[in-house]
Amino acid sequence: MSASTPTSLLSAPQGLPNPRAKERILAAAYDLFSRHGIRAVGIDAIIEQSGVARMTLYRHFSCKEQLVLAFLEQRAQFWSSGWLQAEVMRRGATARDRLLAIFDVFAEWFRVEGFEGCTFINVMLETPNPDDRIRRASVEYLERIRQFIAQLAGEAGIHDRDGFARKWHILMKGAIVFRRRRRPRGRRPGARDRRARARRRAGARRSQSAVTAGKSPAPQGRS
């Protein structure tokens, strides 16, 4: 993993040593929304982590929607522009190299402890209403990433740069979703895992008993 790969993209960068109330609120929202999603995190959790009074929070953000929109703007700044695009530009000498470098950067990001996936995709899954302001903002930030890919494609001499960008972006999003859904190594097995193992062991014992008795093992169902 390169030195430029962040150990975590979950925490918003801190500006001042003693950040002001609004900065503390945004930092707490960035951390909590990134880790747990926008629906699971309530205002009380953000107040507790930021250490500000309730009235102070509402003085800066009149509702949770405003806070989520500010979080998405920060995510686009810190993740999309400040990290992904900057890393891609740094690693590739040519536009073609930079297009391929996207997946090198992803490969390292996927190994970061606490990998949280793409915030914009996650938010879209949580807000199915196409007219929702939060969903529209997520769509816009994803579109900016696609535009960055189209720019690289044009510089690489690809004729249909927009068509290429759509396909390349689908590959990027698919890789993120696959990594997000894949069971991390070392995760403690849940109840479903334990039941599946128990069924397999029971099936193995039945098969062994049938062989010992000189019978054909009964077909096993899916575990």
BAVOBA-501781 format. One line per field, with one value per residue: y, z, x of N, C-alpha, C, O, CB in turn. Coordinates in steps of 0.05 Angstrom, whole numbers, plus 5000, padded with zeros to 4 digits. Glycine has a CB too. Example, Ala and Ser with C-alpha at 12.3 -4.5 7.8 and 13.67 -1.06 7.14 Angstrom:
<timis>
n.y <- [4886	4955]
n.z <- [5156	5142]
n.x <- [5264	5257]
ca.y <- [4910	4979]
ca.z <- [5156	5143]
ca.x <- [5246	5273]
c.y <- [4934	5001]
c.z <- [5156	5157]
c.x <- [5264	5258]
o.y <- [4934	5023]
o.z <- [5169	5161]
o.x <- [5285	5268]
cb.y <- [4911	4988]
cb.z <- [5181	5114]
cb.x <- [5226	5282]
</timis>
This chain:
<timis>
n.y <- [4976	5043	5102	5145	5126	5131	5112	5113	5137	5158	5199	5268	5317	5357	5426	5473	5471	5474	5465	5504	5506	5493	5466	5422	5398	5384	5349	5308	5291	5274	5231	5195	5190	5168	5119	5093	5106	5150	5145	5114	5145	5192	5260	5265	5231	5257	5306	5287	5265	5309	5345	5392	5439	5427	5470	5499	5467	5469	5522	5526	5488	5479	5434	5362	5347	5390	5383	5333	5345	5380	5346	5311	5346	5356	5304	5297	5335	5318	5263	5250	5291	5309	5261	5212	5231	5262	5223	5190	5224	5233	5184	5167	5176	5187	5198	5149	5116	5138	5126	5070	5070	5083	5035	5012	5047	5038	4984	4988	5020	4986	4952	4980	4986	4985	4998	5033	5037	5069	5130	5160	5123	5091	5128	5138	5088	5090	5130	5125	5158	5194	5250	5269	5315	5301	5253	5272	5305	5267	5239	5279	5286	5237	5241	5280	5251	5215	5252	5267	5220	5219	5263	5245	5203	5230	5257	5214	5200	5172	5160	5159	5187	5198	5153	5114	5132	5123	5067	5054	5078	5047	4999	5015	5028	4979	4948	4971	4962	4906	4895	4918	4885	4837	4787	4807	4784	4745	4759	4747	4689	4691	4675	4650	4628	4592	4556	4536	4508	4470	4440	4419	4387	4351	4327	4303	4265	4232	4212	4183	4144	4117	4095	4061	4025	4001	4024	4069	4137	4184	4235	4302	4364	4433	4473]
n.z <- [5000	4983	5008	5001	5004	5042	5111	5130	5105	5132	5169	5171	5149	5198	5210	5245	5307	5351	5331	5308	5328	5284	5250	5282	5284	5230	5223	5258	5234	5184	5198	5224	5187	5143	5163	5182	5151	5127	5146	5192	5229	5277	5297	5351	5360	5331	5358	5407	5393	5371	5412	5418	5436	5428	5408	5385	5343	5311	5299	5260	5223	5200	5195	5190	5137	5113	5138	5119	5065	5067	5086	5042	5004	5028	5024	4969	4961	4994	4983	4927	4895	4926	4939	4905	4849	4852	4865	4821	4780	4797	4794	4741	4679	4629	4598	4587	4622	4669	4669	4676	4725	4761	4780	4805	4848	4872	4887	4930	4964	4976	5012	5058	5127	5155	5109	5074	5028	4970	4985	4957	4926	4968	4994	4954	4953	5001	4994	4957	4929	4871	4870	4916	4950	4972	4947	4894	4898	4908	4859	4826	4845	4832	4778	4767	4776	4733	4692	4699	4683	4630	4611	4616	4580	4532	4528	4520	4469	4456	4417	4425	4478	4519	4518	4531	4582	4611	4611	4636	4685	4705	4712	4753	4795	4801	4820	4869	4896	4896	4928	4975	4989	4996	5042	5094	5109	5166	5194	5246	5245	5230	5252	5208	5181	5219	5221	5169	5169	5208	5182	5140	5168	5191	5146	5126	5167	5160	5109	5119	5154	5121	5082	5114	5128	5080	5042	4990	4995	5014	4972	4983	5004	4986	5023]
n.x <- [5017	5012	5046	5013	4962	4905	4898	4847	4786	4746	4743	4734	4781	4814	4813	4829	4867	4832	4775	4719	4650	4615	4651	4664	4614	4607	4651	4637	4589	4608	4641	4604	4561	4589	4606	4559	4515	4462	4410	4411	4437	4423	4406	4418	4462	4501	4504	4523	4574	4600	4600	4572	4519	4448	4419	4459	4475	4428	4429	4467	4451	4389	4359	4362	4368	4396	4445	4461	4467	4509	4549	4553	4574	4624	4644	4650	4689	4733	4739	4726	4751	4797	4823	4813	4814	4861	4900	4897	4914	4965	4990	4990	5023	5003	4938	4913	4942	4924	4869	4872	4897	4858	4835	4878	4884	4834	4841	4877	4848	4805	4828	4832	4823	4759	4732	4683	4654	4622	4599	4561	4533	4513	4479	4442	4417	4391	4354	4305	4268	4264	4260	4280	4321	4370	4382	4385	4430	4470	4469	4487	4540	4562	4558	4596	4643	4639	4644	4697	4722	4706	4734	4787	4783	4774	4823	4855	4845	4800	4745	4686	4677	4641	4607	4644	4659	4612	4609	4658	4651	4609	4636	4671	4634	4610	4653	4662	4613	4612	4657	4639	4596	4619	4639	4680	4747	4760	4715	4669	4629	4560	4492	4468	4512	4530	4487	4487	4537	4525	4485	4515	4552	4516	4496	4542	4552	4507	4517	4564	4545	4510	4544	4574	4535	4527	4495	4471	4487	4437	4412	4434	4405	4409	4455]
ca.y <- [5000	5066	5121	5164	5114	5137	5089	5115	5160	5162	5223	5293	5330	5379	5450	5486	5453	5474	5474	5517	5489	5483	5447	5398	5385	5371	5327	5286	5281	5260	5205	5178	5183	5151	5093	5080	5114	5174	5139	5102	5164	5214	5285	5262	5219	5278	5324	5274	5263	5336	5360	5419	5440	5423	5496	5507	5452	5479	5549	5523	5470	5480	5407	5341	5347	5409	5371	5311	5357	5391	5322	5301	5365	5350	5279	5302	5350	5303	5236	5250	5309	5310	5236	5195	5244	5270	5200	5180	5242	5230	5158	5162	5196	5193	5195	5120	5106	5148	5110	5044	5075	5084	5009	5008	5062	5023	4960	4995	5030	4963	4938	4998	4977	5002	5006	5041	5038	5095	5145	5170	5100	5084	5147	5133	5064	5098	5150	5116	5178	5209	5279	5276	5332	5287	5235	5288	5314	5243	5234	5300	5281	5214	5251	5294	5230	5206	5273	5265	5197	5227	5281	5228	5188	5248	5262	5189	5197	5154	5175	5163	5190	5196	5125	5100	5140	5110	5039	5053	5085	5024	4980	5026	5025	4950	4938	4981	4947	4878	4895	4925	4863	4813	4783	4812	4763	4747	4766	4725	4678	4697	4652	4636	4613	4569	4537	4523	4489	4448	4423	4404	4366	4330	4312	4286	4242	4213	4198	4164	4122	4102	4080	4040	4005	3989	4037	4093	4161	4199	4262	4324	4389	4456	4484]
ca.z <- [5000	4980	5030	4996	5008	5070	5127	5133	5092	5146	5185	5156	5159	5217	5202	5267	5330	5366	5311	5317	5331	5258	5240	5298	5275	5204	5227	5270	5214	5164	5209	5229	5162	5127	5175	5188	5133	5136	5159	5218	5247	5284	5307	5378	5358	5321	5380	5427	5383	5366	5437	5417	5445	5407	5396	5369	5317	5294	5290	5236	5205	5210	5194	5183	5108	5107	5148	5101	5040	5073	5087	5014	4992	5038	5014	4942	4962	5006	4971	4897	4885	4942	4941	4881	4825	4856	4864	4793	4765	4807	4787	4712	4663	4606	4603	4587	4647	4691	4669	4689	4753	4778	4793	4824	4871	4885	4900	4956	4981	4984	5034	5081	5149	5157	5082	5076	5002	4958	5000	4940	4920	4993	4999	4935	4961	5024	4986	4931	4916	4853	4874	4941	4946	4979	4925	4870	4903	4904	4831	4815	4852	4816	4750	4766	4772	4705	4675	4701	4667	4602	4605	4611	4555	4509	4526	4511	4441	4452	4400	4440	4505	4538	4520	4545	4610	4624	4616	4655	4711	4714	4723	4779	4815	4806	4836	4897	4908	4901	4952	4998	4996	5001	5070	5101	5121	5195	5207	5261	5231	5242	5257	5183	5176	5237	5213	5145	5176	5222	5162	5125	5185	5194	5120	5125	5185	5148	5087	5129	5165	5099	5070	5133	5126	5053	5026	4976	5010	5004	4961	5002	4995	4987	5050]
ca.x <- [5000	5030	5044	4991	4936	4897	4890	4819	4774	4721	4743	4739	4805	4809	4827	4843	4871	4807	4756	4695	4627	4606	4671	4660	4589	4612	4669	4622	4571	4624	4649	4581	4546	4605	4607	4533	4493	4448	4385	4416	4449	4405	4417	4428	4488	4519	4508	4540	4602	4612	4602	4558	4492	4428	4412	4482	4473	4406	4436	4482	4436	4362	4347	4381	4373	4418	4470	4468	4476	4536	4566	4558	4592	4650	4654	4659	4714	4755	4742	4726	4772	4821	4837	4812	4824	4889	4916	4897	4931	4993	5002	4991	5037	4986	4910	4908	4952	4907	4845	4878	4906	4834	4831	4900	4876	4812	4851	4888	4825	4789	4841	4833	4806	4735	4722	4655	4641	4617	4578	4539	4516	4499	4458	4421	4402	4375	4335	4294	4252	4281	4257	4293	4344	4394	4388	4394	4457	4487	4470	4504	4568	4570	4561	4622	4663	4637	4655	4726	4730	4702	4756	4810	4779	4779	4852	4868	4839	4777	4725	4661	4687	4618	4599	4665	4658	4590	4617	4680	4639	4594	4656	4680	4613	4606	4675	4657	4590	4621	4675	4622	4579	4635	4644	4708	4762	4762	4690	4657	4606	4534	4474	4464	4536	4531	4466	4497	4557	4512	4472	4536	4562	4496	4496	4566	4548	4487	4530	4583	4530	4499	4566	4581	4514	4527	4474	4478	4479	4415	4420	4432	4395	4428	4460]
c.y <- [5025	5085	5141	5153	5119	5112	5090	5139	5168	5188	5247	5306	5353	5403	5462	5466	5451	5484	5486	5498	5477	5462	5420	5383	5370	5347	5303	5274	5265	5232	5186	5170	5164	5122	5078	5087	5137	5168	5129	5122	5187	5238	5281	5250	5240	5298	5312	5273	5290	5352	5387	5416	5437	5449	5506	5493	5464	5508	5548	5507	5468	5453	5387	5340	5366	5397	5349	5323	5369	5368	5312	5320	5361	5324	5282	5317	5333	5277	5238	5266	5307	5284	5221	5208	5252	5246	5189	5198	5239	5205	5154	5184	5205	5189	5166	5108	5114	5133	5083	5048	5076	5057	5001	5023	5048	4999	4965	5005	5006	4948	4956	4987	4996	5012	5010	5041	5066	5108	5152	5146	5092	5102	5143	5108	5070	5118	5144	5137	5195	5239	5288	5293	5318	5267	5250	5297	5291	5237	5254	5295	5257	5223	5266	5274	5220	5227	5273	5242	5205	5246	5265	5212	5205	5253	5238	5183	5178	5170	5181	5164	5188	5167	5108	5106	5126	5081	5037	5059	5062	5003	4989	5021	4996	4939	4947	4966	4919	4876	4901	4901	4838	4811	4788	4788	4768	4755	4742	4715	4685	4671	4636	4618	4588	4548	4522	4502	4465	4429	4407	4382	4343	4313	4293	4261	4222	4198	4177	4140	4105	4085	4057	4018	3992	4001	4061	4117	4175	4226	4283	4348	4410	4465	4513]
c.z <- [5000	5004	5026	5000	5037	5085	5133	5119	5107	5161	5168	5167	5177	5209	5225	5290	5348	5347	5323	5316	5304	5247	5256	5290	5249	5206	5238	5249	5193	5173	5212	5204	5144	5137	5175	5169	5144	5151	5188	5239	5252	5294	5334	5378	5349	5343	5401	5418	5379	5391	5437	5429	5422	5393	5378	5342	5299	5286	5264	5214	5215	5210	5186	5154	5101	5116	5129	5074	5044	5074	5059	4999	5002	5027	4985	4942	4972	4991	4940	4887	4900	4943	4914	4857	4828	4854	4835	4776	4772	4796	4757	4697	4639	4615	4605	4613	4670	4692	4683	4718	4772	4794	4811	4850	4887	4900	4927	4975	4992	5008	5059	5102	5152	5131	5083	5050	4992	4973	4982	4932	4945	4998	4979	4942	4985	5017	4959	4916	4898	4856	4900	4936	4952	4957	4900	4874	4899	4874	4817	4821	4837	4787	4747	4762	4744	4686	4675	4684	4637	4593	4599	4585	4531	4506	4516	4482	4436	4439	4416	4470	4526	4541	4536	4575	4624	4630	4637	4684	4722	4726	4750	4801	4821	4824	4865	4910	4914	4926	4977	5007	5004	5031	5076	5114	5151	5209	5222	5247	5245	5244	5231	5176	5193	5230	5188	5151	5191	5203	5146	5142	5188	5169	5117	5143	5173	5125	5097	5141	5143	5086	5088	5132	5099	5035	5011	4992	4997	4994	4982	4989	4997	5016	5048]
c.x <- [5018	5025	5021	4964	4928	4890	4860	4809	4748	4720	4750	4764	4798	4825	4843	4847	4846	4785	4731	4672	4618	4625	4669	4635	4594	4631	4655	4603	4585	4631	4625	4566	4562	4605	4580	4511	4477	4422	4390	4426	4429	4420	4430	4457	4509	4525	4527	4569	4615	4616	4590	4530	4472	4422	4435	4481	4452	4411	4451	4467	4408	4348	4368	4387	4396	4445	4480	4479	4504	4557	4573	4577	4621	4661	4664	4686	4737	4760	4746	4750	4798	4837	4837	4824	4854	4907	4919	4916	4960	5006	5006	5005	5021	4957	4902	4918	4934	4880	4849	4885	4882	4831	4854	4894	4854	4823	4863	4866	4809	4802	4842	4813	4783	4725	4692	4640	4637	4594	4555	4521	4500	4475	4435	4404	4384	4353	4324	4278	4269	4280	4270	4318	4370	4402	4398	4423	4477	4490	4489	4534	4579	4575	4587	4645	4663	4648	4686	4736	4728	4725	4781	4808	4784	4809	4867	4862	4816	4755	4700	4668	4664	4609	4619	4663	4635	4597	4638	4670	4623	4613	4666	4659	4608	4628	4671	4635	4597	4638	4658	4606	4594	4641	4674	4721	4763	4737	4679	4632	4580	4517	4470	4488	4537	4510	4475	4518	4545	4499	4493	4547	4542	4494	4519	4563	4528	4500	4549	4568	4519	4520	4573	4560	4511	4505	4485	4470	4456	4424	4415	4420	4416	4431	4463]
o.y <- [5027	5084	5152	5167	5111	5093	5069	5161	5182	5199	5247	5306	5368	5401	5461	5447	5430	5507	5479	5475	5452	5442	5399	5358	5347	5327	5280	5249	5244	5213	5163	5147	5146	5103	5054	5075	5143	5185	5135	5117	5200	5238	5293	5259	5240	5308	5326	5279	5293	5370	5404	5394	5443	5450	5519	5505	5468	5518	5565	5511	5456	5450	5394	5334	5359	5401	5347	5313	5367	5371	5306	5311	5362	5323	5270	5312	5333	5270	5229	5256	5303	5284	5217	5198	5250	5248	5181	5188	5241	5205	5139	5207	5227	5178	5158	5092	5098	5128	5074	5030	5071	5058	4986	5012	5046	4993	4949	4999	5007	4934	4947	4980	5020	5032	4992	5046	5085	5098	5150	5150	5086	5093	5145	5108	5057	5122	5155	5135	5208	5254	5312	5285	5323	5264	5241	5298	5295	5230	5247	5298	5256	5213	5265	5279	5216	5219	5278	5245	5198	5244	5270	5209	5196	5254	5240	5164	5169	5191	5204	5145	5177	5158	5091	5088	5119	5071	5019	5047	5057	4991	4973	5012	4989	4923	4931	4957	4908	4859	4889	4898	4820	4831	4775	4773	4790	4758	4720	4731	4684	4649	4611	4596	4566	4524	4497	4480	4442	4405	4383	4360	4320	4289	4271	4239	4198	4174	4155	4117	4080	4062	4035	3994	3975	3988	4071	4118	4177	4238	4283	4354	4406	4466	4527]
o.z <- [5016	5018	5046	5000	5055	5074	5139	5120	5097	5165	5152	5191	5172	5201	5225	5292	5358	5348	5345	5306	5303	5235	5244	5288	5245	5192	5230	5248	5184	5159	5203	5201	5132	5121	5169	5171	5168	5166	5206	5263	5233	5297	5340	5393	5358	5346	5411	5433	5384	5392	5453	5431	5399	5368	5357	5321	5276	5267	5247	5191	5236	5224	5178	5146	5085	5102	5124	5063	5026	5065	5054	4984	4986	5020	4978	4925	4960	4987	4929	4871	4888	4948	4902	4845	4810	4843	4827	4760	4755	4790	4749	4701	4629	4636	4622	4626	4689	4714	4698	4734	4796	4817	4829	4872	4911	4922	4946	4999	5015	5022	5080	5096	5152	5130	5092	5049	5003	4972	4990	4930	4943	5006	4987	4938	4989	5034	4939	4892	4907	4847	4906	4919	4938	4950	4887	4854	4887	4866	4800	4803	4829	4774	4726	4748	4731	4667	4655	4670	4621	4571	4579	4570	4511	4483	4504	4471	4413	4449	4419	4484	4548	4563	4552	4592	4647	4652	4654	4703	4746	4746	4769	4823	4844	4841	4884	4933	4935	4942	4998	5032	5017	5044	5065	5128	5161	5234	5212	5239	5270	5239	5231	5167	5184	5231	5186	5140	5186	5206	5141	5132	5188	5170	5107	5135	5175	5122	5086	5137	5146	5078	5078	5135	5095	5016	5018	5002	4973	5005	4996	4966	5008	5031	5069]
o.x <- [5036	5005	5011	4944	4943	4879	4848	4821	4731	4699	4769	4769	4779	4849	4868	4832	4840	4777	4722	4674	4613	4616	4672	4635	4586	4627	4659	4600	4576	4628	4627	4559	4551	4603	4579	4489	4479	4413	4374	4425	4420	4444	4451	4474	4532	4548	4545	4588	4639	4632	4598	4519	4479	4420	4430	4486	4456	4398	4449	4471	4403	4328	4390	4410	4413	4465	4504	4499	4521	4579	4596	4594	4640	4685	4684	4703	4758	4784	4766	4766	4820	4861	4858	4843	4869	4929	4941	4931	4978	5030	5023	5000	5024	4951	4886	4904	4930	4870	4833	4880	4885	4825	4851	4899	4855	4814	4860	4867	4800	4788	4852	4791	4787	4710	4677	4616	4649	4571	4532	4497	4476	4454	4412	4380	4363	4335	4333	4274	4287	4298	4270	4334	4390	4425	4417	4438	4498	4512	4504	4551	4602	4593	4599	4664	4684	4661	4699	4757	4745	4734	4795	4827	4796	4819	4889	4872	4813	4747	4692	4665	4668	4603	4611	4665	4638	4591	4637	4678	4623	4607	4669	4666	4603	4622	4676	4637	4590	4634	4663	4602	4583	4647	4691	4708	4767	4736	4679	4616	4579	4527	4470	4485	4544	4516	4471	4518	4554	4499	4488	4552	4549	4491	4517	4571	4532	4495	4550	4577	4518	4515	4578	4567	4494	4497	4506	4447	4454	4442	4395	4426	4437	4411	4467]
cb.y <- [5000	5081	5136	5175	5084	5156	5089	5115	5154	5140	5220	5312	5341	5370	5471	5511	5462	5492	5450	5541	5504	5506	5458	5405	5405	5392	5335	5295	5304	5276	5209	5191	5209	5161	5094	5087	5090	5191	5117	5079	5175	5205	5307	5243	5195	5292	5331	5245	5247	5351	5362	5430	5466	5411	5517	5501	5422	5477	5563	5509	5442	5500	5407	5313	5355	5435	5361	5293	5379	5407	5300	5299	5394	5348	5258	5319	5374	5297	5218	5261	5338	5318	5218	5187	5269	5283	5178	5180	5271	5230	5136	5158	5185	5176	5209	5106	5116	5177	5106	5031	5100	5089	4988	5018	5091	5015	4946	5016	5049	4943	4931	5027	4974	5026	4984	5067	5025	5093	5170	5183	5076	5085	5176	5129	5042	5109	5179	5092	5196	5203	5286	5250	5357	5272	5219	5312	5325	5219	5236	5328	5277	5192	5269	5311	5207	5200	5301	5261	5173	5241	5301	5208	5176	5274	5270	5166	5187	5142	5160	5139	5216	5214	5113	5107	5170	5111	5026	5074	5110	5011	4977	5056	5038	4936	4949	5011	4948	4867	4916	4948	4856	4813	4755	4836	4760	4767	4776	4734	4648	4717	4661	4656	4630	4578	4551	4543	4502	4459	4440	4423	4378	4343	4331	4301	4251	4229	4218	4177	4133	4120	4098	4051	4017	3960	4046	4094	4180	4203	4268	4330	4397	4479	4471]
cb.z <- [5024	4954	5033	4968	5002	5070	5154	5163	5063	5165	5207	5159	5135	5245	5192	5277	5347	5392	5293	5299	5344	5238	5242	5328	5272	5184	5245	5294	5201	5157	5236	5249	5147	5126	5203	5215	5127	5112	5144	5216	5235	5305	5307	5395	5339	5296	5393	5432	5357	5346	5444	5388	5461	5419	5417	5383	5323	5310	5312	5242	5202	5193	5174	5192	5093	5122	5176	5095	5031	5099	5103	4999	4998	5069	5015	4927	4981	5035	4978	4887	4886	4969	4963	4876	4819	4884	4882	4781	4770	4837	4798	4701	4653	4582	4582	4563	4652	4688	4641	4674	4755	4761	4772	4812	4864	4864	4882	4952	4965	4961	5026	5073	5175	5175	5062	5089	5003	4928	5012	4915	4911	5017	4998	4907	4969	5046	4986	4935	4937	4825	4874	4957	4964	5006	4918	4866	4931	4918	4818	4826	4882	4817	4743	4791	4792	4698	4683	4731	4673	4598	4628	4635	4554	4514	4553	4528	4427	4480	4374	4434	4509	4528	4492	4535	4612	4606	4589	4648	4708	4690	4704	4776	4806	4779	4826	4896	4889	4876	4949	4991	4973	4985	5079	5119	5110	5202	5186	5290	5227	5225	5268	5160	5180	5266	5208	5125	5194	5242	5142	5116	5213	5200	5097	5133	5212	5137	5069	5151	5182	5078	5065	5162	5134	5054	5044	4948	5012	5026	4935	5014	5010	4969	5063]
cb.x <- [4981	5024	5070	4994	4936	4873	4905	4810	4767	4717	4763	4715	4821	4816	4807	4827	4895	4809	4748	4689	4603	4603	4699	4659	4567	4624	4693	4607	4555	4649	4663	4562	4539	4634	4617	4525	4475	4442	4369	4436	4476	4386	4396	4410	4488	4508	4481	4530	4602	4594	4631	4558	4486	4402	4406	4509	4467	4380	4453	4509	4450	4346	4323	4370	4348	4413	4467	4444	4457	4536	4552	4531	4583	4649	4631	4638	4711	4748	4719	4700	4762	4814	4826	4783	4807	4892	4905	4869	4922	4994	4984	4963	5064	4993	4893	4921	4981	4902	4834	4901	4922	4809	4826	4927	4868	4792	4872	4909	4807	4785	4869	4825	4822	4742	4729	4653	4614	4612	4590	4551	4534	4519	4468	4433	4421	4393	4348	4278	4237	4274	4228	4300	4341	4390	4363	4375	4460	4475	4442	4496	4571	4549	4537	4626	4659	4607	4644	4734	4712	4675	4761	4814	4750	4765	4863	4859	4863	4767	4719	4641	4702	4595	4596	4693	4655	4565	4626	4702	4622	4578	4680	4686	4587	4606	4702	4650	4565	4636	4697	4604	4561	4661	4636	4711	4790	4783	4669	4651	4608	4519	4447	4458	4561	4526	4440	4507	4578	4492	4456	4558	4569	4468	4495	4591	4538	4463	4545	4600	4507	4486	4590	4583	4487	4523	4450	4466	4503	4393	4404	4460	4370	4420	4484]
</timis>
